[in-house]
Amino acid sequence: MEEYSCKRMYDREPYKESINFTVLFMDNSDFMREHSEGEALDASKAGMGLITTFPLEPGHVLEWDDKHQEGRLHIAMVRWAKKLNDHYRAGLIFI
């Protein structure tokens, strides 16, 4: 897994927040939904950085509820992910 190296449209700002999310992905020909948690590290209008123990891969889609606006759902796609010891660092783009 390689880090996505394209220039971002918006600068990321530090942002610390624990999130509980659902990962949507295909496993062979089966559609899978797994619940996990992670820590947001930085964010912009277009995306955010995340650390989690779930083995994220580019193309996975994450969804989670907004803690500040009831009923609002966030959806993002993993653009890049890198394994770091016992966790994963990923870059997400909001969709």
Phi and psi restraints in degrees (range 20) as a CNS / XPLOR table:
assign (resid 1 and name C) (resid 2 and name N)
       (resid 2 and name CA) (resid 2 and name C) 1.0 -109.6 20.0 2
assign (resid 2 and name N) (resid 2 and name CA)
       (resid 2 and name C) (resid 3 and name N) 1.0 147.1 20.0 2
assign (resid 2 and name C) (resid 3 and name N)
       (resid 3 and name CA) (resid 3 and name C) 1.0 -70.8 20.0 2
assign (resid 3 and name N) (resid 3 and name CA)
       (resid 3 and name C) (resid 4 and name N) 1.0 137.3 20.0 2
assign (resid 3 and name C) (resid 4 and name N)
       (resid 4 and name CA) (resid 4 and name C) 1.0 -70.1 20.0 2
assign (resid 4 and name N) (resid 4 and name CA)
       (resid 4 and name C) (resid 5 and name N) 1.0 126.7 20.0 2
assign (resid 4 and name C) (resid 5 and name N)
       (resid 5 and name CA) (resid 5 and name C) 1.0 -112.1 20.0 2
assign (resid 5 and name N) (resid 5 and name CA)
       (resid 5 and name C) (resid 6 and name N) 1.0 11.2 20.0 2
assign (resid 5 and name C) (resid 6 and name N)
       (resid 6 and name CA) (resid 6 and name C) 1.0 -75.2 20.0 2
assign (resid 6 and name N) (resid 6 and name CA)
       (resid 6 and name C) (resid 7 and name N) 1.0 148.6 20.0 2
assign (resid 6 and name C) (resid 7 and name N)
       (resid 7 and name CA) (resid 7 and name C) 1.0 -63.6 20.0 2
assign (resid 7 and name N) (resid 7 and name CA)
       (resid 7 and name C) (resid 8 and name N) 1.0 133.3 20.0 2
assign (resid 7 and name C) (resid 8 and name N)
       (resid 8 and name CA) (resid 8 and name C) 1.0 -75.9 20.0 2
assign (resid 8 and name N) (resid 8 and name CA)
       (resid 8 and name C) (resid 9 and name N) 1.0 148.0 20.0 2
assign (resid 8 and name C) (resid 9 and name N)
       (resid 9 and name CA) (resid 9 and name C) 1.0 -72.6 20.0 2
assign (resid 9 and name N) (resid 9 and name CA)
       (resid 9 and name C) (resid 10 and name N) 1.0 -34.0 20.0 2
assign (resid 9 and name C) (resid 10 and name N)
       (resid 10 and name CA) (resid 10 and name C) 1.0 -127.4 20.0 2
assign (resid 10 and name N) (resid 10 and name CA)
       (resid 10 and name C) (resid 11 and name N) 1.0 139.2 20.0 2
assign (resid 10 and name C) (resid 11 and name N)
       (resid 11 and name CA) (resid 11 and name C) 1.0 -68.2 20.0 2
assign (resid 11 and name N) (resid 11 and name CA)
       (resid 11 and name C) (resid 12 and name N) 1.0 142.4 20.0 2
assign (resid 11 and name C) (resid 12 and name N)
       (resid 12 and name CA) (resid 12 and name C) 1.0 -84.9 20.0 2
assign (resid 12 and name N) (resid 12 and name CA)
       (resid 12 and name C) (resid 13 and name N) 1.0 141.9 20.0 2
assign (resid 12 and name C) (resid 13 and name N)
       (resid 13 and name CA) (resid 13 and name C) 1.0 -111.9 20.0 2
assign (resid 13 and name N) (resid 13 and name CA)
       (resid 13 and name C) (resid 14 and name N) 1.0 147.7 20.0 2
assign (resid 13 and name C) (resid 14 and name N)
       (resid 14 and name CA) (resid 14 and name C) 1.0 -55.5 20.0 2
assign (resid 14 and name N) (resid 14 and name CA)
       (resid 14 and name C) (resid 15 and name N) 1.0 138.4 20.0 2
assign (resid 14 and name C) (resid 15 and name N)
       (resid 15 and name CA) (resid 15 and name C) 1.0 -155.0 20.0 2
assign (resid 15 and name N) (resid 15 and name CA)
       (resid 15 and name C) (resid 16 and name N) 1.0 114.4 20.0 2
assign (resid 15 and name C) (resid 16 and name N)
       (resid 16 and name CA) (resid 16 and name C) 1.0 -109.0 20.0 2
assign (resid 16 and name N) (resid 16 and name CA)
       (resid 16 and name C) (resid 17 and name N) 1.0 119.4 20.0 2
assign (resid 16 and name C) (resid 17 and name N)
       (resid 17 and name CA) (resid 17 and name C) 1.0 -160.1 20.0 2
assign (resid 17 and name N) (resid 17 and name CA)
       (resid 17 and name C) (resid 18 and name N) 1.0 131.4 20.0 2
assign (resid 17 and name C) (resid 18 and name N)
       (resid 18 and name CA) (resid 18 and name C) 1.0 -80.5 20.0 2
assign (resid 18 and name N) (resid 18 and name CA)
       (resid 18 and name C) (resid 19 and name N) 1.0 136.4 20.0 2
assign (resid 18 and name C) (resid 19 and name N)
       (resid 19 and name CA) (resid 19 and name C) 1.0 -132.3 20.0 2
assign (resid 19 and name N) (resid 19 and name CA)
       (resid 19 and name C) (resid 20 and name N) 1.0 143.3 20.0 2
assign (resid 19 and name C) (resid 20 and name N)
       (resid 20 and name CA) (resid 20 and name C) 1.0 -103.5 20.0 2
assign (resid 20 and name N) (resid 20 and name CA)
       (resid 20 and name C) (resid 21 and name N) 1.0 123.4 20.0 2
assign (resid 20 and name C) (resid 21 and name N)
       (resid 21 and name CA) (resid 21 and name C) 1.0 -132.1 20.0 2
assign (resid 21 and name N) (resid 21 and name CA)
       (resid 21 and name C) (resid 22 and name N) 1.0 164.8 20.0 2
assign (resid 21 and name C) (resid 22 and name N)
       (resid 22 and name CA) (resid 22 and name C) 1.0 -112.5 20.0 2
assign (resid 22 and name N) (resid 22 and name CA)
       (resid 22 and name C) (resid 23 and name N) 1.0 131.6 20.0 2
assign (resid 22 and name C) (resid 23 and name N)
       (resid 23 and name CA) (resid 23 and name C) 1.0 -100.2 20.0 2
assign (resid 23 and name N) (resid 23 and name CA)
       (resid 23 and name C) (resid 24 and name N) 1.0 127.8 20.0 2
assign (resid 23 and name C) (resid 24 and name N)
       (resid 24 and name CA) (resid 24 and name C) 1.0 -109.2 20.0 2
assign (resid 24 and name N) (resid 24 and name CA)
       (resid 24 and name C) (resid 25 and name N) 1.0 125.2 20.0 2
assign (resid 24 and name C) (resid 25 and name N)
       (resid 25 and name CA) (resid 25 and name C) 1.0 -159.7 20.0 2
assign (resid 25 and name N) (resid 25 and name CA)
       (resid 25 and name C) (resid 26 and name N) 1.0 165.7 20.0 2
assign (resid 25 and name C) (resid 26 and name N)
       (resid 26 and name CA) (resid 26 and name C) 1.0 -99.4 20.0 2
assign (resid 26 and name N) (resid 26 and name CA)
       (resid 26 and name C) (resid 27 and name N) 1.0 136.8 20.0 2
assign (resid 26 and name C) (resid 27 and name N)
       (resid 27 and name CA) (resid 27 and name C) 1.0 -124.6 20.0 2
assign (resid 27 and name N) (resid 27 and name CA)
       (resid 27 and name C) (resid 28 and name N) 1.0 106.6 20.0 2
assign (resid 27 and name C) (resid 28 and name N)
       (resid 28 and name CA) (resid 28 and name C) 1.0 59.0 20.0 2
assign (resid 28 and name N) (resid 28 and name CA)
       (resid 28 and name C) (resid 29 and name N) 1.0 -116.7 20.0 2
assign (resid 28 and name C) (resid 29 and name N)
       (resid 29 and name CA) (resid 29 and name C) 1.0 -108.4 20.0 2
assign (resid 29 and name N) (resid 29 and name CA)
       (resid 29 and name C) (resid 30 and name N) 1.0 11.7 20.0 2
assign (resid 29 and name C) (resid 30 and name N)
       (resid 30 and name CA) (resid 30 and name C) 1.0 -100.2 20.0 2
assign (resid 30 and name N) (resid 30 and name CA)
       (resid 30 and name C) (resid 31 and name N) 1.0 135.4 20.0 2
assign (resid 30 and name C) (resid 31 and name N)
       (resid 31 and name CA) (resid 31 and name C) 1.0 -82.5 20.0 2
assign (resid 31 and name N) (resid 31 and name CA)
       (resid 31 and name C) (resid 32 and name N) 1.0 126.2 20.0 2
assign (resid 31 and name C) (resid 32 and name N)
       (resid 32 and name CA) (resid 32 and name C) 1.0 -116.6 20.0 2
assign (resid 32 and name N) (resid 32 and name CA)
       (resid 32 and name C) (resid 33 and name N) 1.0 148.8 20.0 2
assign (resid 32 and name C) (resid 33 and name N)
       (resid 33 and name CA) (resid 33 and name C) 1.0 -132.1 20.0 2
assign (resid 33 and name N) (resid 33 and name CA)
       (resid 33 and name C) (resid 34 and name N) 1.0 120.5 20.0 2
assign (resid 33 and name C) (resid 34 and name N)
       (resid 34 and name CA) (resid 34 and name C) 1.0 -126.0 20.0 2
assign (resid 34 and name N) (resid 34 and name CA)
       (resid 34 and name C) (resid 35 and name N) 1.0 138.1 20.0 2
assign (resid 34 and name C) (resid 35 and name N)
       (resid 35 and name CA) (resid 35 and name C) 1.0 -95.5 20.0 2
assign (resid 35 and name N) (resid 35 and name CA)
       (resid 35 and name C) (resid 36 and name N) 1.0 138.7 20.0 2
assign (resid 35 and name C) (resid 36 and name N)
       (resid 36 and name CA) (resid 36 and name C) 1.0 -153.3 20.0 2
assign (resid 36 and name N) (resid 36 and name CA)
       (resid 36 and name C) (resid 37 and name N) 1.0 -174.5 20.0 2
assign (resid 36 and name C) (resid 37 and name N)
       (resid 37 and name CA) (resid 37 and name C) 1.0 -143.2 20.0 2
assign (resid 37 and name N) (resid 37 and name CA)
       (resid 37 and name C) (resid 38 and name N) 1.0 160.2 20.0 2
assign (resid 37 and name C) (resid 38 and name N)
       (resid 38 and name CA) (resid 38 and name C) 1.0 -162.1 20.0 2
assign (resid 38 and name N) (resid 38 and name CA)
       (resid 38 and name C) (resid 39 and name N) 1.0 -176.2 20.0 2
assign (resid 38 and name C) (resid 39 and name N)
       (resid 39 and name CA) (resid 39 and name C) 1.0 -125.4 20.0 2
assign (resid 39 and name N) (resid 39 and name CA)
       (resid 39 and name C) (resid 40 and name N) 1.0 118.3 20.0 2
assign (resid 39 and name C) (resid 40 and name N)
       (resid 40 and name CA) (resid 40 and name C) 1.0 -71.9 20.0 2
assign (resid 40 and name N) (resid 40 and name CA)
       (resid 40 and name C) (resid 41 and name N) 1.0 137.3 20.0 2
assign (resid 40 and name C) (resid 41 and name N)
       (resid 41 and name CA) (resid 41 and name C) 1.0 -108.6 20.0 2
assign (resid 41 and name N) (resid 41 and name CA)
       (resid 41 and name C) (resid 42 and name N) 1.0 -35.6 20.0 2
assign (resid 41 and name C) (resid 42 and name N)
       (resid 42 and name CA) (resid 42 and name C) 1.0 -155.0 20.0 2
assign (resid 42 and name N) (resid 42 and name CA)
       (resid 42 and name C) (resid 43 and name N) 1.0 160.9 20.0 2
assign (resid 42 and name C) (resid 43 and name N)
       (resid 43 and name CA) (resid 43 and name C) 1.0 -153.5 20.0 2
assign (resid 43 and name N) (resid 43 and name CA)
       (resid 43 and name C) (resid 44 and name N) 1.0 158.6 20.0 2
assign (resid 43 and name C) (resid 44 and name N)
       (resid 44 and name CA) (resid 44 and name C) 1.0 -144.3 20.0 2
assign (resid 44 and name N) (resid 44 and name CA)
       (resid 44 and name C) (resid 45 and name N) 1.0 -175.1 20.0 2
assign (resid 44 and name C) (resid 45 and name N)
       (resid 45 and name CA) (resid 45 and name C) 1.0 -64.1 20.0 2
assign (resid 45 and name N) (resid 45 and name CA)
       (resid 45 and name C) (resid 46 and name N) 1.0 -26.4 20.0 2
assign (resid 45 and name C) (resid 46 and name N)
       (resid 46 and name CA) (resid 46 and name C) 1.0 -100.8 20.0 2
assign (resid 46 and name N) (resid 46 and name CA)
       (resid 46 and name C) (resid 47 and name N) 1.0 -19.9 20.0 2
assign (resid 46 and name C) (resid 47 and name N)
       (resid 47 and name CA) (resid 47 and name C) 1.0 -175.4 20.0 2
assign (resid 47 and name N) (resid 47 and name CA)
       (resid 47 and name C) (resid 48 and name N) 1.0 -168.8 20.0 2
assign (resid 47 and name C) (resid 48 and name N)
       (resid 48 and name CA) (resid 48 and name C) 1.0 -157.7 20.0 2
assign (resid 48 and name N) (resid 48 and name CA)
       (resid 48 and name C) (resid 49 and name N) 1.0 162.4 20.0 2
assign (resid 48 and name C) (resid 49 and name N)
       (resid 49 and name CA) (resid 49 and name C) 1.0 -100.7 20.0 2
assign (resid 49 and name N) (resid 49 and name CA)
       (resid 49 and name C) (resid 50 and name N) 1.0 145.4 20.0 2
assign (resid 49 and name C) (resid 50 and name N)
       (resid 50 and name CA) (resid 50 and name C) 1.0 -140.7 20.0 2
assign (resid 50 and name N) (resid 50 and name CA)
       (resid 50 and name C) (resid 51 and name N) 1.0 143.8 20.0 2
assign (resid 50 and name C) (resid 51 and name N)
       (resid 51 and name CA) (resid 51 and name C) 1.0 -118.8 20.0 2
assign (resid 51 and name N) (resid 51 and name CA)
       (resid 51 and name C) (resid 52 and name N) 1.0 132.9 20.0 2
assign (resid 51 and name C) (resid 52 and name N)
       (resid 52 and name CA) (resid 52 and name C) 1.0 -154.0 20.0 2
assign (resid 52 and name N) (resid 52 and name CA)
       (resid 52 and name C) (resid 53 and name N) 1.0 163.8 20.0 2
assign (resid 52 and name C) (resid 53 and name N)
       (resid 53 and name CA) (resid 53 and name C) 1.0 -91.1 20.0 2
assign (resid 53 and name N) (resid 53 and name CA)
       (resid 53 and name C) (resid 54 and name N) 1.0 -10.3 20.0 2
assign (resid 53 and name C) (resid 54 and name N)
       (resid 54 and name CA) (resid 54 and name C) 1.0 -72.2 20.0 2
assign (resid 54 and name N) (resid 54 and name CA)
       (resid 54 and name C) (resid 55 and name N) 1.0 135.2 20.0 2
assign (resid 54 and name C) (resid 55 and name N)
       (resid 55 and name CA) (resid 55 and name C) 1.0 -74.3 20.0 2
assign (resid 55 and name N) (resid 55 and name CA)
       (resid 55 and name C) (resid 56 and name N) 1.0 75.9 20.0 2
assign (resid 55 and name C) (resid 56 and name N)
       (resid 56 and name CA) (resid 56 and name C) 1.0 -67.3 20.0 2
assign (resid 56 and name N) (resid 56 and name CA)
       (resid 56 and name C) (resid 57 and name N) 1.0 148.2 20.0 2
assign (resid 56 and name C) (resid 57 and name N)
       (resid 57 and name CA) (resid 57 and name C) 1.0 -136.7 20.0 2
assign (resid 57 and name N) (resid 57 and name CA)
       (resid 57 and name C) (resid 58 and name N) 1.0 152.5 20.0 2
assign (resid 57 and name C) (resid 58 and name N)
       (resid 58 and name CA) (resid 58 and name C) 1.0 -53.7 20.0 2
assign (resid 58 and name N) (resid 58 and name CA)
       (resid 58 and name C) (resid 59 and name N) 1.0 136.3 20.0 2
assign (resid 58 and name C) (resid 59 and name N)
       (resid 59 and name CA) (resid 59 and name C) 1.0 99.4 20.0 2
assign (resid 59 and name N) (resid 59 and name CA)
       (resid 59 and name C) (resid 60 and name N) 1.0 -22.0 20.0 2
assign (resid 59 and name C) (resid 60 and name N)
       (resid 60 and name CA) (resid 60 and name C) 1.0 -61.7 20.0 2
assign (resid 60 and name N) (resid 60 and name CA)
       (resid 60 and name C) (resid 61 and name N) 1.0 145.4 20.0 2
assign (resid 60 and name C) (resid 61 and name N)
       (resid 61 and name CA) (resid 61 and name C) 1.0 -111.8 20.0 2
assign (resid 61 and name N) (resid 61 and name CA)
       (resid 61 and name C) (resid 62 and name N) 1.0 133.1 20.0 2
assign (resid 61 and name C) (resid 62 and name N)
       (resid 62 and name CA) (resid 62 and name C) 1.0 -114.4 20.0 2
assign (resid 62 and name N) (resid 62 and name CA)
       (resid 62 and name C) (resid 63 and name N) 1.0 143.7 20.0 2
assign (resid 62 and name C) (resid 63 and name N)
       (resid 63 and name CA) (resid 63 and name C) 1.0 -135.6 20.0 2
assign (resid 63 and name N) (resid 63 and name CA)
       (resid 63 and name C) (resid 64 and name N) 1.0 144.3 20.0 2
assign (resid 63 and name C) (resid 64 and name N)
       (resid 64 and name CA) (resid 64 and name C) 1.0 -156.5 20.0 2
assign (resid 64 and name N) (resid 64 and name CA)
       (resid 64 and name C) (resid 65 and name N) 1.0 155.2 20.0 2
assign (resid 64 and name C) (resid 65 and name N)
       (resid 65 and name CA) (resid 65 and name C) 1.0 -80.1 20.0 2
assign (resid 65 and name N) (resid 65 and name CA)
       (resid 65 and name C) (resid 66 and name N) 1.0 142.9 20.0 2
assign (resid 65 and name C) (resid 66 and name N)
       (resid 66 and name CA) (resid 66 and name C) 1.0 -75.4 20.0 2
assign (resid 66 and name N) (resid 66 and name CA)
       (resid 66 and name C) (resid 67 and name N) 1.0 123.8 20.0 2
assign (resid 66 and name C) (resid 67 and name N)
       (resid 67 and name CA) (resid 67 and name C) 1.0 -72.1 20.0 2
assign (resid 67 and name N) (resid 67 and name CA)
       (resid 67 and name C) (resid 68 and name N) 1.0 -18.0 20.0 2
assign (resid 67 and name C) (resid 68 and name N)
       (resid 68 and name CA) (resid 68 and name C) 1.0 -103.0 20.0 2
assign (resid 68 and name N) (resid 68 and name CA)
       (resid 68 and name C) (resid 69 and name N) 1.0 -18.5 20.0 2
assign (resid 68 and name C) (resid 69 and name N)
       (resid 69 and name CA) (resid 69 and name C) 1.0 -132.0 20.0 2
assign (resid 69 and name N) (resid 69 and name CA)
       (resid 69 and name C) (resid 70 and name N) 1.0 101.2 20.0 2
assign (resid 69 and name C) (resid 70 and name N)
       (resid 70 and name CA) (resid 70 and name C) 1.0 -57.3 20.0 2
assign (resid 70 and name N) (resid 70 and name CA)
       (resid 70 and name C) (resid 71 and name N) 1.0 134.9 20.0 2
assign (resid 70 and name C) (resid 71 and name N)
       (resid 71 and name CA) (resid 71 and name C) 1.0 87.6 20.0 2
assign (resid 71 and name N) (resid 71 and name CA)
       (resid 71 and name C) (resid 72 and name N) 1.0 -6.7 20.0 2
assign (resid 71 and name C) (resid 72 and name N)
       (resid 72 and name CA) (resid 72 and name C) 1.0 -91.8 20.0 2
assign (resid 72 and name N) (resid 72 and name CA)
       (resid 72 and name C) (resid 73 and name N) 1.0 130.0 20.0 2
assign (resid 72 and name C) (resid 73 and name N)
       (resid 73 and name CA) (resid 73 and name C) 1.0 -109.5 20.0 2
assign (resid 73 and name N) (resid 73 and name CA)
       (resid 73 and name C) (resid 74 and name N) 1.0 133.2 20.0 2
assign (resid 73 and name C) (resid 74 and name N)
       (resid 74 and name CA) (resid 74 and name C) 1.0 -97.5 20.0 2
assign (resid 74 and name N) (resid 74 and name CA)
       (resid 74 and name C) (resid 75 and name N) 1.0 140.0 20.0 2
assign (resid 74 and name C) (resid 75 and name N)
       (resid 75 and name CA) (resid 75 and name C) 1.0 -133.0 20.0 2
assign (resid 75 and name N) (resid 75 and name CA)
       (resid 75 and name C) (resid 76 and name N) 1.0 132.3 20.0 2
assign (resid 75 and name C) (resid 76 and name N)
       (resid 76 and name CA) (resid 76 and name C) 1.0 -144.0 20.0 2
assign (resid 76 and name N) (resid 76 and name CA)
       (resid 76 and name C) (resid 77 and name N) 1.0 154.5 20.0 2
assign (resid 76 and name C) (resid 77 and name N)
       (resid 77 and name CA) (resid 77 and name C) 1.0 -112.6 20.0 2
assign (resid 77 and name N) (resid 77 and name CA)
       (resid 77 and name C) (resid 78 and name N) 1.0 141.2 20.0 2
assign (resid 77 and name C) (resid 78 and name N)
       (resid 78 and name CA) (resid 78 and name C) 1.0 -73.1 20.0 2
assign (resid 78 and name N) (resid 78 and name CA)
       (resid 78 and name C) (resid 79 and name N) 1.0 118.5 20.0 2
assign (resid 78 and name C) (resid 79 and name N)
       (resid 79 and name CA) (resid 79 and name C) 1.0 -87.8 20.0 2
assign (resid 79 and name N) (resid 79 and name CA)
       (resid 79 and name C) (resid 80 and name N) 1.0 -39.1 20.0 2
assign (resid 79 and name C) (resid 80 and name N)
       (resid 80 and name CA) (resid 80 and name C) 1.0 -150.3 20.0 2
assign (resid 80 and name N) (resid 80 and name CA)
       (resid 80 and name C) (resid 81 and name N) 1.0 156.4 20.0 2
assign (resid 80 and name C) (resid 81 and name N)
       (resid 81 and name CA) (resid 81 and name C) 1.0 -149.7 20.0 2
assign (resid 81 and name N) (resid 81 and name CA)
       (resid 81 and name C) (resid 82 and name N) 1.0 145.9 20.0 2
assign (resid 81 and name C) (resid 82 and name N)
       (resid 82 and name CA) (resid 82 and name C) 1.0 -137.5 20.0 2
assign (resid 82 and name N) (resid 82 and name CA)
       (resid 82 and name C) (resid 83 and name N) 1.0 132.7 20.0 2
assign (resid 82 and name C) (resid 83 and name N)
       (resid 83 and name CA) (resid 83 and name C) 1.0 -80.4 20.0 2
assign (resid 83 and name N) (resid 83 and name CA)
       (resid 83 and name C) (resid 84 and name N) 1.0 130.4 20.0 2
assign (resid 83 and name C) (resid 84 and name N)
       (resid 84 and name CA) (resid 84 and name C) 1.0 -129.3 20.0 2
assign (resid 84 and name N) (resid 84 and name CA)
       (resid 84 and name C) (resid 85 and name N) 1.0 99.8 20.0 2
assign (resid 84 and name C) (resid 85 and name N)
       (resid 85 and name CA) (resid 85 and name C) 1.0 55.6 20.0 2
assign (resid 85 and name N) (resid 85 and name CA)
       (resid 85 and name C) (resid 86 and name N) 1.0 -110.9 20.0 2
assign (resid 85 and name C) (resid 86 and name N)
       (resid 86 and name CA) (resid 86 and name C) 1.0 -102.2 20.0 2
assign (resid 86 and name N) (resid 86 and name CA)
       (resid 86 and name C) (resid 87 and name N) 1.0 14.2 20.0 2
assign (resid 86 and name C) (resid 87 and name N)
       (resid 87 and name CA) (resid 87 and name C) 1.0 -143.5 20.0 2
assign (resid 87 and name N) (resid 87 and name CA)
       (resid 87 and name C) (resid 88 and name N) 1.0 176.6 20.0 2
assign (resid 87 and name C) (resid 88 and name N)
       (resid 88 and name CA) (resid 88 and name C) 1.0 -123.7 20.0 2
assign (resid 88 and name N) (resid 88 and name CA)
       (resid 88 and name C) (resid 89 and name N) 1.0 139.3 20.0 2
assign (resid 88 and name C) (resid 89 and name N)
       (resid 89 and name CA) (resid 89 and name C) 1.0 -108.8 20.0 2
assign (resid 89 and name N) (resid 89 and name CA)
       (resid 89 and name C) (resid 90 and name N) 1.0 129.2 20.0 2
assign (resid 89 and name C) (resid 90 and name N)
       (resid 90 and name CA) (resid 90 and name C) 1.0 -136.2 20.0 2
assign (resid 90 and name N) (resid 90 and name CA)
       (resid 90 and name C) (resid 91 and name N) 1.0 151.4 20.0 2
assign (resid 90 and name C) (resid 91 and name N)
       (resid 91 and name CA) (resid 91 and name C) 1.0 -107.8 20.0 2
assign (resid 91 and name N) (resid 91 and name CA)
       (resid 91 and name C) (resid 92 and name N) 1.0 125.9 20.0 2
assign (resid 91 and name C) (resid 92 and name N)
       (resid 92 and name CA) (resid 92 and name C) 1.0 -111.1 20.0 2
assign (resid 92 and name N) (resid 92 and name CA)
       (resid 92 and name C) (resid 93 and name N) 1.0 147.0 20.0 2
assign (resid 92 and name C) (resid 93 and name N)
       (resid 93 and name CA) (resid 93 and name C) 1.0 -118.1 20.0 2
assign (resid 93 and name N) (resid 93 and name CA)
       (resid 93 and name C) (resid 94 and name N) 1.0 129.2 20.0 2
assign (resid 93 and name C) (resid 94 and name N)
       (resid 94 and name CA) (resid 94 and name C) 1.0 -68.5 20.0 2
assign (resid 94 and name N) (resid 94 and name CA)
       (resid 94 and name C) (resid 95 and name N) 1.0 139.7 20.0 2
